[in-house]
Amino acid sequence: MLRVHNFLNLIEHTNIKTWGIFEMGSLGAGDYEYKPVPNWAKLPPDLILGDVAGIAVDDRDRVYLFNRGEHPIVVLSQSGEVISTWGEGVFSNPHGASIGPDQCIYLTDNFDHTVRKFSLDGKLLLKIGIAGESSGFMSGKPFCKCTHSAVSPTGDIFVSDGYQNACIHKFDPNGKLLMSWGTSGTGPKEFNLPHNICCDSDGWIYVADRENSRIQIFDTNGRFESQINNMHRPSGLAITPGTCPDCIVGELASYLEVNQNFPNIGPFVSVFDQQGNALSRLDAGLGAGLEPGQFLSPHSIAYDSLGDLYVGDVVDADWDAVMRNKPKPLQPRRFQKLQKISQK
């Protein structure tokens, strides 16, 4: 199928509105209108989550929380019941999670410089990278604080490498490096913290180029195709199913004093189409926070078969930068479910 991306349309200024609460408790607009589901996860008192840095959903709509607590993987049913936990003692700093077409889960550890592939019940199948060994600052080689991974329909593995590198690496299904692209900068195929990555059903790659405030789009061989602008510090990223998907973006607040309290720049979740049009914004209009429908640092986003969203906030990591002198709750909310409102 021919795919057409009009770059001029993508870089034109988009008139982004602030979509707030349309009905009592609802967020967003159009095909992307949601209502928060407080206390959806039925966690026992002794299961304390850390920051939910990664979220993934399998083909049975089971939800996998990759978090920085004592139990790094918490598996929940679609109704929020705990199914299992695993991964204890394996990870240094959970950062990104994705489930590939093979129904295996790929977990990225940015402190450990590794990507690990597991079966959904926690059996280690593949490790890419040497645990605890960095490739070096801006080396262009895997990995130096890698951030996320995605799997193509053919099984190739793409990794964004991220905090002290500025590139994307492509591996075959067995973990053999095929190619890398990218360098530090602001132009096409350049990155300023590639923080998240997704792959669509055609094998096209979507990269949340966080500090360049854009999504870059590539073909499966790393050729730059287009970009989506008019967003602020994209952190979490998910795409809708099928060809030419919409992008669901977790936008961060500013961490700078000069514009920390400016409105309309995050934190919230926005939805963009391939032409860069803003389709919806999930924003209660209350600023940063942890109440239902609010966000603090939307670091991870997953999308299930019903169109419901799961959004993880990194609270411990970003509280001081976002909330400054406000006291942090003893047991803050780490993620939330947003249920899609069916269109009439």
Secondary structure, 3 states (H helix, E strand, C coil): CCCCCCHHHHHCCCCCCCCCCCCCCCEEECCEEEEEECCCCECCCCCCCCCEEEEEECCCCCEEEEECCCCCEEEECCCCEEEEEECCCCCCCEEEEEECCCCCEEEEECCCCEEEEECCCCCEEEEECCCCCCCCCCCCCCCCCEEEEEECCCCCEEEEECCCCCEEEEECCCCCEEEEECEECCCCCEECCEEEEEECCCCCEEEEEHHHCEEEEECCCCCEEEEECCCCCEEEEEECCCCCCCEEEEECCCCCHHHCCCCCCCCEEEEECCCCCEEEEECCCCCCCCCCCCCCCEEEEEECCCCCEEEEECHHHHHHHHHCCCCCCCCCCCEEEEEECCCC
